[in-house]
Amino acid sequence: MGILIFIPTYNERGNVARLCQQLNALRELPTPVIADILFVDDNSPDGTGEVLDQLAAQFPQVRVIHRAGKEGIGTAHQVGIRYAYQHGYDTLITMDCDGTHPPEYIPEFLAESASPVAVGSRYLRRNSLDEWTWLRRLMTYGGHMLTRTFLNMPYDASSAYRRYRLKQVPLHIFDMVQARGYGFFFESLYALHVNRFAIHEVGIILPARGSGESKMSLQEAWRGISRIFTLWFSVARNRKRYKLVDSDSR
């Protein structure tokens, strides 16, 4: 069935229509990106869900899943990933809704075909985080340092901007992930890394978010950091916890 672009939302009423229009504009490129779009909304109190239903009525390629409440961005990604497998998509793109993941990079994600996984990296291009606040830059660089040091992953492991080739990556990889919040991103990439799936990085420049407020609170950042140390102490020393039975080199 081709490509699915998955976007989780919570209080993104001011961003969803613009992002949807930007994604639809990719269909007009010289090499068009023809993709379905799946939004998973956690019952946003600002009315994001209602706007998404309007977009789904306007654009036949837009699908919306409404959840009962805020259950964590990691569980939202699990819903989107499982949907992609169950509906037979070949490729899954995951991205944020806040405008910090410009859709202009999607053709570059798709053009790289050798690796099962591609990650949008904030550390390959100079000044990629110039528009971010000092606090977000501090949390981002701190998380990157920790995942490099304790999990031995050189990638931008907390980036949610990714491309998966689903025929090359088994769903069971994601079933291993326990984190419900932002820890999902580096835990899922750790499972892929341990099983030696080739991971390609695409250098991206992140603008400031379009509207609304960041969901990354200090409390959520601390949960993510705690998850890194949990992996290091209880899992990274025993890689069998994440090893697939037939995990030959990819």
Backbone as CSV, one residue per row, in Angstrom:
resi,resn,N_x,N_y,N_z,CA_x,CA_y,CA_z,C_x,C_y,C_z
1,MET,0.804,-1.210,0.000,0.000,0.000,0.000,0.836,1.258,0.000
2,GLY,2.177,1.147,-0.021,2.995,2.331,-0.149,3.375,2.956,1.168
3,ILE,3.164,4.270,1.297,3.738,5.065,2.377,2.648,5.548,3.328
4,LEU,2.932,5.456,4.620,2.079,6.053,5.647,2.913,7.057,6.430
5,ILE,2.365,8.264,6.596,2.979,9.282,7.443,2.167,9.368,8.723
6,PHE,2.815,9.129,9.849,2.122,9.078,11.136,2.503,10.290,11.987
7,ILE,1.481,10.929,12.586,1.698,12.111,13.421,0.830,12.019,14.674
8,PRO,1.421,11.956,15.875,0.632,12.023,17.107,0.310,13.477,17.444
9,THR,-0.849,13.707,18.042,-1.227,15.088,18.377,-1.802,15.187,19.783
10,TYR,-1.497,16.297,20.412,-2.122,16.696,21.672,-2.029,18.218,21.754
11,ASN,-3.181,18.864,21.696,-3.247,20.334,21.698,-2.414,20.935,20.562
12,GLU,-2.710,20.511,19.346,-2.014,21.023,18.158,-3.011,21.643,17.172
13,ARG,-4.076,22.224,17.684,-5.112,22.799,16.825,-4.537,23.835,15.843
14,GLY,-3.569,24.608,16.296,-3.001,25.644,15.449,-2.006,25.144,14.426
15,ASN,-1.674,23.845,14.454,-0.630,23.319,13.578,-1.105,22.266,12.584
16,VAL,-2.194,21.557,12.889,-2.534,20.374,12.091,-2.906,20.707,10.652
17,ALA,-3.683,21.777,10.441,-4.112,22.098,9.077,-2.919,22.494,8.215
18,ARG,-2.015,23.307,8.773,-0.834,23.731,8.020,0.034,22.524,7.653
19,LEU,0.253,21.628,8.615,1.071,20.451,8.336,0.409,19.572,7.281
20,CYS,-0.892,19.398,7.385,-1.603,18.576,6.410,-1.450,19.161,5.003
21,GLN,-1.548,20.453,4.879,-1.376,21.114,3.582,0.046,20.937,3.060
22,GLN,1.035,21.032,3.948,2.434,20.852,3.537,2.685,19.430,3.048
23,LEU,2.094,18.461,3.732,2.262,17.070,3.317,1.567,16.795,1.990
24,ASN,0.402,17.371,1.798,-0.301,17.191,0.532,0.449,17.856,-0.621
25,ALA,1.188,18.936,-0.325,1.962,19.616,-1.358,3.083,18.730,-1.901
26,LEU,3.511,17.735,-1.128,4.546,16.819,-1.600,4.078,16.006,-2.803
27,ARG,2.768,15.919,-2.989,2.220,15.206,-4.142,2.480,15.946,-5.449
28,GLU,2.805,17.230,-5.357,3.009,18.053,-6.548,4.477,18.174,-6.937
29,LEU,5.378,17.514,-6.230,6.794,17.573,-6.555,7.072,16.854,-7.877
30,PRO,8.189,17.193,-8.538,8.549,16.465,-9.768,8.583,14.950,-9.571
31,THR,9.108,14.533,-8.400,8.977,13.128,-7.991,7.988,13.117,-6.830
32,PRO,6.706,12.893,-7.112,5.680,13.082,-6.079,5.786,12.068,-4.954
33,VAL,5.453,12.522,-3.757,5.361,11.647,-2.593,3.876,11.382,-2.364
34,ILE,3.429,10.202,-2.735,2.032,9.811,-2.585,1.916,8.998,-1.310
35,ALA,1.293,9.561,-0.296,1.256,8.912,1.014,-0.098,9.116,1.684
36,ASP,-0.476,8.150,2.490,-1.589,8.342,3.416,-1.048,8.996,4.682
37,ILE,-1.929,9.675,5.401,-1.541,10.399,6.611,-2.418,9.932,7.765
38,LEU,-1.798,9.492,8.839,-2.532,9.043,10.028,-2.217,9.951,11.205
39,PHE,-3.251,10.568,11.766,-3.132,11.325,13.005,-3.711,10.489,14.146
40,VAL,-3.025,10.467,15.275,-3.553,9.846,16.498,-3.657,10.942,17.539
41,ASP,-4.889,11.280,17.927,-5.109,12.387,18.857,-5.555,11.862,20.213
42,ASP,-4.957,12.406,21.273,-5.247,11.967,22.635,-6.310,12.843,23.306
43,ASN,-7.435,12.991,22.610,-8.571,13.755,23.162,-8.128,15.156,23.585
44,SER,-7.475,15.864,22.665,-6.929,17.193,22.957,-8.026,18.147,23.431
45,PRO,-7.848,18.786,24.579,-8.871,19.709,25.074,-9.015,20.973,24.243
46,ASP,-8.044,21.269,23.361,-8.144,22.482,22.546,-8.939,22.272,21.256
47,GLY,-9.494,21.070,21.057,-10.313,20.816,19.872,-9.544,20.325,18.659
48,THR,-8.308,19.853,18.864,-7.531,19.323,17.741,-8.275,18.198,17.034
49,GLY,-8.924,17.340,17.797,-9.629,16.204,17.199,-10.704,16.624,16.215
50,GLU,-11.446,17.687,16.534,-12.493,18.163,15.636,-11.896,18.689,14.325
51,VAL,-10.778,19.411,14.428,-10.107,19.900,13.216,-9.620,18.727,12.372
52,LEU,-9.098,17.708,13.010,-8.632,16.535,12.276,-9.767,15.839,11.549
53,ASP,-10.927,15.740,12.169,-12.079,15.139,11.496,-12.472,15.947,10.261
54,GLN,-12.368,17.261,10.345,-12.653,18.110,9.187,-11.643,17.860,8.068
55,LEU,-10.375,17.707,8.436,-9.341,17.428,7.435,-9.564,16.063,6.787
56,ALA,-9.978,15.077,7.592,-10.240,13.744,7.050,-11.404,13.768,6.075
57,ALA,-12.393,14.624,6.328,-13.527,14.768,5.410,-13.105,15.475,4.123
58,GLN,-12.096,16.334,4.221,-11.642,17.108,3.067,-10.655,16.334,2.205
59,PHE,-9.768,15.565,2.866,-8.717,14.848,2.146,-8.905,13.343,2.336
60,PRO,-9.138,12.583,1.276,-9.395,11.142,1.417,-8.205,10.351,1.938
61,GLN,-6.996,10.909,1.837,-5.810,10.181,2.297,-5.536,10.376,3.781
62,VAL,-6.347,11.180,4.472,-6.143,11.450,5.892,-7.002,10.516,6.732
63,ARG,-6.396,9.873,7.711,-7.104,9.030,8.670,-6.869,9.597,10.069
64,VAL,-7.823,9.374,10.956,-7.718,9.887,12.323,-8.115,8.784,13.299
65,ILE,-7.304,8.597,14.326,-7.649,7.724,15.445,-7.765,8.599,16.686
66,HIS,-8.902,8.515,17.360,-9.119,9.276,18.587,-8.940,8.355,19.786
67,ARG,-8.103,8.761,20.722,-7.942,8.001,21.961,-8.670,8.724,23.084
68,ALA,-8.939,7.993,24.156,-9.791,8.533,25.225,-9.119,9.645,26.019
69,GLY,-7.798,9.652,26.081,-7.097,10.651,26.870,-5.613,10.612,26.581
70,LYS,-4.862,11.413,27.307,-3.423,11.511,27.107,-2.744,10.284,27.694
71,GLU,-2.223,9.424,26.822,-1.663,8.143,27.244,-0.153,8.054,27.031
72,GLY,0.465,9.116,26.542,1.907,9.096,26.341,2.272,9.020,24.874
73,ILE,3.287,9.791,24.478,3.661,9.839,23.069,4.230,8.503,22.596
74,GLY,4.853,7.753,23.507,5.371,6.444,23.125,4.261,5.480,22.754
75,THR,3.187,5.455,23.528,2.071,4.563,23.209,1.370,5.014,21.933
76,ALA,1.348,6.334,21.663,0.771,6.817,20.410,1.569,6.291,19.221
77,HIS,2.895,6.300,19.349,3.727,5.755,18.275,3.496,4.259,18.112
78,GLN,3.293,3.560,19.202,2.990,2.127,19.088,1.700,1.912,18.303
79,VAL,0.692,2.752,18.537,-0.568,2.652,17.798,-0.331,2.895,16.307
80,GLY,0.425,3.956,15.989,0.690,4.278,14.595,1.502,3.202,13.897
81,ILE,2.501,2.665,14.580,3.341,1.622,13.997,2.527,0.358,13.742
82,ARG,1.723,-0.042,14.722,0.913,-1.245,14.554,-0.102,-1.062,13.424
83,TYR,-0.675,0.126,13.326,-1.619,0.418,12.234,-0.938,0.220,10.880
84,ALA,0.290,0.707,10.752,1.010,0.594,9.486,1.242,-0.859,9.099
85,TYR,1.642,-1.686,10.067,1.843,-3.106,9.779,0.516,-3.787,9.435
86,GLN,-0.500,-3.516,10.221,-1.785,-4.196,10.019,-2.432,-3.843,8.690
87,HIS,-2.157,-2.662,8.173,-2.763,-2.228,6.915,-1.821,-2.387,5.725
88,GLY,-0.723,-3.075,5.917,0.112,-3.494,4.803,0.949,-2.427,4.141
89,TYR,1.304,-1.367,4.857,2.162,-0.344,4.265,3.601,-0.841,4.166
90,ASP,4.289,-0.375,3.141,5.691,-0.742,2.962,6.624,0.163,3.747
91,THR,6.253,1.437,3.855,7.131,2.444,4.457,6.339,3.282,5.445
92,LEU,6.955,3.572,6.586,6.331,4.416,7.601,7.246,5.595,7.903
93,ILE,6.684,6.802,7.822,7.360,8.020,8.269,6.698,8.461,9.566
94,THR,7.465,8.751,10.602,6.910,9.300,11.837,7.482,10.695,12.051
95,MET,6.629,11.605,12.519,7.078,12.988,12.695,6.200,13.692,13.705
96,ASP,6.696,14.834,14.217,5.933,15.655,15.145,5.029,16.612,14.378
97,CYS,4.046,17.153,15.090,3.061,18.033,14.478,3.362,19.504,14.698
98,ASP,4.348,19.826,15.492,4.532,21.206,15.959,5.307,22.103,15.007
99,GLY,5.652,21.603,13.828,6.377,22.403,12.864,7.881,22.267,12.929
100,THR,8.392,21.507,13.885,9.842,21.347,14.015,10.402,20.253,13.110
101,HIS,9.517,19.501,12.448,9.947,18.484,11.489,9.454,18.890,10.105
102,PRO,10.199,19.719,9.393,9.753,20.198,8.083,9.556,19.032,7.100
103,PRO,8.391,18.967,6.447,8.130,17.878,5.495,9.079,17.868,4.302
104,GLU,9.804,18.954,4.077,10.717,19.024,2.933,11.796,17.949,2.977
105,TYR,12.042,17.363,4.153,13.070,16.322,4.263,12.539,14.930,3.893
106,ILE,11.232,14.772,3.778,10.665,13.444,3.521,11.195,12.834,2.228
107,PRO,11.300,13.573,1.108,11.889,12.951,-0.087,13.300,12.417,0.144
108,GLU,14.084,13.090,0.984,15.430,12.599,1.276,15.373,11.312,2.093
109,PHE,14.429,11.238,3.039,14.234,9.991,3.786,13.919,8.840,2.833
110,LEU,13.055,9.102,1.876,12.596,8.052,0.971,13.647,7.679,-0.059
111,ALA,14.490,8.635,-0.433,15.502,8.373,-1.456,16.573,7.409,-0.954
112,GLU,16.822,7.413,0.354,17.820,6.507,0.935,17.159,5.146,1.122
113,SER,17.531,4.186,0.300,16.837,2.900,0.290,17.653,1.747,0.840
114,ALA,18.932,1.976,1.148,19.786,0.871,1.578,19.537,0.459,3.017
115,SER,19.070,1.386,3.861,18.946,1.110,5.296,17.496,0.894,5.684
116,PRO,17.216,-0.076,6.545,15.848,-0.293,7.022,15.287,0.881,7.819
117,VAL,16.187,1.658,8.453,15.768,2.758,9.321,16.547,4.019,8.967
118,ALA,15.848,5.144,8.917,16.499,6.443,8.749,15.996,7.373,9.846
119,VAL,16.892,8.158,10.396,16.574,9.054,11.509,16.970,10.474,11.139
120,GLY,16.077,11.425,11.396,16.410,12.825,11.215,17.305,13.301,12.342
121,SER,18.541,13.647,12.024,19.520,14.004,13.056,19.681,15.511,13.175
122,ARG,19.689,15.983,14.412,19.902,17.401,14.701,21.369,17.739,14.885
123,TYR,22.269,16.774,14.646,23.682,16.980,14.953,24.585,16.885,13.723
124,LEU,24.009,16.805,12.538,24.811,16.695,11.323,24.973,18.021,10.602
125,ARG,24.041,18.934,10.824,24.101,20.228,10.145,24.420,21.328,11.152
126,ARG,25.231,22.255,10.728,25.635,23.331,11.610,24.430,24.226,11.954
127,ASN,24.371,24.620,13.198,23.338,25.551,13.671,21.916,25.009,13.491
128,SER,21.754,23.712,13.590,20.434,23.122,13.347,19.417,23.467,14.427
129,LEU,19.873,23.883,15.606,18.955,24.176,16.709,18.971,25.657,17.100
130,ASP,19.407,26.510,16.198,19.555,27.923,16.538,18.258,28.586,16.984
131,GLU,17.116,28.133,16.484,15.845,28.776,16.806,15.220,28.235,18.092
132,TRP,15.841,27.257,18.705,15.282,26.664,19.915,15.699,27.464,21.146
133,THR,14.942,27.313,22.217,15.289,27.951,23.484,16.509,27.246,24.090
134,TRP,17.188,27.955,24.976,18.380,27.363,25.605,18.024,26.121,26.395
135,LEU,16.809,26.079,27.007,16.427,24.929,27.810,16.231,23.697,26.935
136,ARG,15.561,23.877,25.781,15.355,22.733,24.888,16.679,22.263,24.293
137,ARG,17.561,23.203,23.980,18.877,22.790,23.472,19.644,22.019,24.537
138,LEU,19.562,22.478,25.781,20.258,21.795,26.875,19.729,20.370,27.046
139,MET,18.417,20.205,27.046,17.833,18.874,27.207,18.192,17.975,26.030
140,THR,18.188,18.550,24.820,18.487,17.769,23.624,19.933,17.295,23.611
141,TYR,20.861,18.218,23.845,22.277,17.836,23.852,22.593,16.909,25.029
142,GLY,21.930,17.144,26.169,22.148,16.268,27.316,21.700,14.845,27.042
143,GLY,20.517,14.695,26.448,20.029,13.362,26.108,20.927,12.677,25.097
144,HIS,21.415,13.437,24.122,22.302,12.859,23.107,23.601,12.371,23.739
145,MET,24.154,13.143,24.651,25.389,12.750,25.325,25.178,11.458,26.121
146,LEU,24.031,11.367,26.798,23.768,10.190,27.622,23.581,8.930,26.782
147,THR,22.839,9.037,25.667,22.627,7.845,24.842,23.918,7.415,24.155
148,ARG,24.768,8.365,23.820,26.073,8.011,23.244,26.959,7.339,24.290
149,THR,26.951,7.872,25.504,27.854,7.389,26.540,27.408,6.059,27.129
150,PHE,26.138,5.961,27.474,25.670,4.790,28.217,25.065,3.698,27.336
151,LEU,24.526,4.056,26.177,23.928,3.054,25.295,24.762,2.820,24.041
152,ASN,25.864,3.559,23.911,26.795,3.366,22.799,26.117,3.543,21.442
153,MET,25.194,4.499,21.367,24.513,4.786,20.106,24.947,6.143,19.587
154,PRO,25.544,6.217,18.404,26.014,7.488,17.864,24.904,8.328,17.232
155,TYR,23.714,7.745,17.085,22.634,8.414,16.358,21.915,9.445,17.237
156,ASP,21.069,10.239,16.580,20.178,11.143,17.306,19.018,10.298,17.817
157,ALA,19.224,9.657,18.954,18.323,8.604,19.413,16.987,9.111,19.924
158,SER,16.889,10.396,20.261,15.617,10.912,20.764,14.790,11.588,19.677
159,SER,15.270,11.552,18.439,14.525,12.155,17.334,13.314,11.300,16.972
160,ALA,12.165,11.956,16.836,10.940,11.252,16.435,10.727,11.288,14.928
161,TYR,11.605,11.986,14.215,11.489,12.102,12.762,12.233,10.923,12.142
162,ARG,11.472,9.922,11.666,12.091,8.667,11.243,11.387,8.094,10.014
163,ARG,12.113,7.185,9.359,11.546,6.394,8.272,11.880,4.920,8.506
164,TYR,10.861,4.075,8.465,11.045,2.633,8.627,10.631,1.918,7.344
165,ARG,11.444,0.962,6.897,11.058,0.042,5.832,10.449,-1.182,6.517
166,LEU,9.138,-1.289,6.486,8.453,-2.251,7.349,8.689,-3.697,6.943
167,LYS,8.992,-3.950,5.684,9.265,-5.328,5.262,10.616,-5.810,5.751
168,GLN,11.458,-4.876,6.185,12.787,-5.234,6.680,12.877,-5.213,8.203
169,VAL,11.906,-4.587,8.850,11.917,-4.468,10.313,10.702,-5.206,10.878
170,PRO,10.886,-6.250,11.676,9.744,-6.989,12.220,9.024,-6.200,13.307
171,LEU,7.729,-6.361,13.364,6.926,-5.676,14.373,7.381,-6.017,15.784
172,HIS,7.913,-7.217,15.970,8.317,-7.649,17.312,9.367,-6.729,17.929
173,ILE,10.163,-6.065,17.101,11.147,-5.105,17.611,10.463,-4.069,18.501
174,PHE,9.316,-3.567,18.064,8.618,-2.520,18.797,7.838,-3.079,19.987
175,ASP,7.481,-4.351,19.921,6.812,-4.982,21.062,7.737,-5.078,22.271
176,MET,9.040,-5.043,22.038,10.000,-5.112,23.139,10.062,-3.822,23.956
177,VAL,9.626,-2.714,23.363,9.790,-1.403,23.987,8.764,-1.214,25.101
178,GLN,9.231,-0.781,26.267,8.358,-0.623,27.428,8.023,0.826,27.741
179,ALA,8.843,1.758,27.294,8.635,3.177,27.626,7.340,3.689,26.999
180,ARG,6.575,4.443,27.775,5.306,4.984,27.298,5.426,6.439,26.841
181,GLY,6.461,7.129,27.314,6.641,8.534,26.983,7.750,8.729,25.973
182,TYR,8.540,9.802,26.147,9.602,10.135,25.204,10.731,9.098,25.199
183,GLY,10.828,8.313,26.238,11.818,7.246,26.266,11.622,6.226,25.163
184,PHE,10.416,6.189,24.568,10.152,5.271,23.463,11.170,5.429,22.345
185,PHE,11.602,6.664,22.075,12.418,6.909,20.897,13.794,6.274,21.031
186,PHE,14.478,6.513,22.151,15.811,5.903,22.244,15.731,4.423,22.591
187,GLU,14.650,3.985,23.272,14.543,2.546,23.562,14.281,1.751,22.283
188,SER,13.418,2.257,21.418,13.142,1.558,20.162,14.382,1.554,19.266
189,LEU,15.121,2.677,19.242,16.322,2.708,18.420,17.398,1.797,19.005
190,TYR,17.418,1.685,20.340,18.365,0.768,20.971,18.077,-0.673,20.559
191,ALA,16.799,-1.058,20.520,16.441,-2.413,20.097,16.883,-2.665,18.659
192,LEU,16.735,-1.675,17.791,17.184,-1.812,16.405,18.706,-1.875,16.339
193,HIS,19.366,-1.059,17.130,20.831,-1.000,17.162,21.418,-2.324,17.651
194,VAL,20.858,-2.875,18.707,21.349,-4.135,19.263,21.233,-5.266,18.242
195,ASN,20.187,-5.224,17.436,19.984,-6.265,16.430,20.658,-5.938,15.102
196,ARG,21.485,-4.917,15.103,22.358,-4.571,13.991,21.598,-4.224,12.711
197,PHE,20.442,-3.612,12.872,19.771,-3.044,11.711,20.529,-1.784,11.278
198,ALA,20.740,-1.646,9.995,21.439,-0.461,9.490,20.577,0.778,9.727
199,ILE,21.158,1.801,10.338,20.444,3.036,10.670,21.149,4.192,9.966
200,HIS,20.430,4.843,9.075,20.961,5.976,8.322,20.472,7.274,8.956
201,GLU,21.314,8.311,8.948,20.914,9.600,9.488,20.800,10.639,8.373
202,VAL,19.727,11.419,8.443,19.505,12.536,7.520,19.656,13.826,8.321
203,GLY,20.558,14.679,7.930,20.762,15.933,8.643,19.599,16.886,8.436
204,ILE,19.021,17.381,9.516,17.879,18.280,9.439,18.145,19.539,10.263
205,ILE,17.493,20.618,9.876,17.513,21.863,10.645,16.116,22.070,11.207
206,LEU,16.030,22.264,12.507,14.736,22.357,13.173,14.378,23.808,13.467
207,PRO,13.281,24.298,12.902,12.802,25.630,13.281,12.103,25.578,14.631
208,ALA,11.763,26.747,15.160,10.955,26.783,16.382,9.576,26.234,16.084
209,ARG,8.887,25.717,17.125,7.572,25.138,16.900,6.623,26.202,16.367
210,GLY,5.610,25.741,15.586,4.709,26.661,14.918,3.826,27.450,15.861
211,SER,3.088,26.763,16.708,2.241,27.422,17.708,2.055,26.477,18.876
212,GLY,1.487,26.996,19.977,1.288,26.166,21.156,2.562,26.047,21.971
213,GLU,2.534,25.135,22.939,3.657,24.950,23.850,4.215,23.544,23.732
214,SER,5.512,23.431,23.970,6.159,22.129,23.918,5.593,21.210,24.993
215,LYS,5.452,19.921,24.647,4.979,18.920,25.616,6.125,18.364,26.456
216,MET,7.363,18.743,26.083,8.535,18.225,26.786,8.774,19.035,28.050
217,SER,8.173,18.591,29.152,8.359,19.250,30.440,9.622,18.716,31.104
218,LEU,10.059,19.398,32.160,11.211,18.907,32.909,10.928,17.536,33.509
219,GLN,9.677,17.330,33.924,9.304,16.029,34.484,9.428,14.935,33.428
220,GLU,8.951,15.227,32.208,9.036,14.248,31.136,10.491,14.013,30.738
221,ALA,11.306,15.077,30.751,12.726,14.924,30.443,13.404,14.027,31.481
222,TRP,13.040,14.211,32.756,13.626,13.368,33.806,13.226,11.905,33.630
223,ARG,11.979,11.669,33.228,11.553,10.286,32.973,12.406,9.670,31.866
224,GLY,12.665,10.464,30.823,13.484,9.959,29.726,14.892,9.633,30.175
225,ILE,15.485,10.529,30.957,16.837,10.277,31.471,16.856,9.039,32.348
226,SER,15.853,8.898,33.196,15.770,7.719,34.064,15.699,6.444,33.243
227,ARG,14.979,6.521,32.102,14.855,5.336,31.251,16.208,4.958,30.640
228,ILE,17.016,5.964,30.307,18.344,5.672,29.773,19.162,4.877,30.789
229,PHE,19.133,5.312,32.050,19.905,4.606,33.074,19.317,3.230,33.376
230,THR,17.990,3.116,33.295,17.370,1.801,33.470,17.851,0.832,32.404
231,LEU,17.890,1.299,31.164,18.386,0.459,30.085,19.845,0.077,30.327
232,TRP,20.627,1.044,30.739,22.048,0.776,30.932,22.293,-0.242,32.044
233,PHE,21.618,-0.064,33.180,21.843,-0.950,34.321,21.251,-2.341,34.130
234,SER,19.986,-2.391,33.678,19.284,-3.671,33.685,19.198,-4.352,32.332
235,VAL,19.487,-3.629,31.253,19.301,-4.209,29.930,20.587,-4.201,29.119
236,ALA,21.258,-3.066,29.039,22.418,-2.963,28.162,23.494,-3.971,28.539
237,ARG,23.542,-4.379,29.794,24.518,-5.385,30.205,24.074,-6.802,29.855
238,ASN,22.821,-6.948,29.473,22.317,-8.250,29.054,21.495,-8.054,27.786
239,ARG,22.179,-7.998,26.650,21.533,-7.641,25.398,20.486,-8.652,24.941
240,LYS,20.457,-9.832,25.539,19.470,-10.833,25.142,18.051,-10.332,25.349
241,ARG,17.879,-9.370,26.240,16.540,-8.812,26.487,15.938,-8.243,25.205
242,TYR,16.770,-7.726,24.293,16.277,-7.104,23.075,16.650,-7.873,21.808
243,LYS,17.324,-9.007,21.958,17.789,-9.722,20.776,16.669,-10.550,20.143
244,LEU,16.554,-10.422,18.816,15.660,-11.282,18.056,16.294,-12.666,17.921
245,VAL,15.459,-13.673,17.710,15.966,-15.039,17.599,16.849,-15.162,16.374
246,ASP,16.436,-14.520,15.244,17.171,-14.647,13.995,17.851,-13.331,13.639
247,SER,18.564,-12.746,14.595,19.132,-11.415,14.414,20.507,-11.466,13.779
248,ASP,20.582,-11.877,12.509,21.836,-11.816,11.775,22.134,-10.360,11.411
249,SER,23.349,-10.103,10.962,23.734,-8.743,10.609,22.905,-8.222,9.460
250,ARG,22.423,-6.976,9.588,21.589,-6.374,8.554,22.472,-5.484,7.683
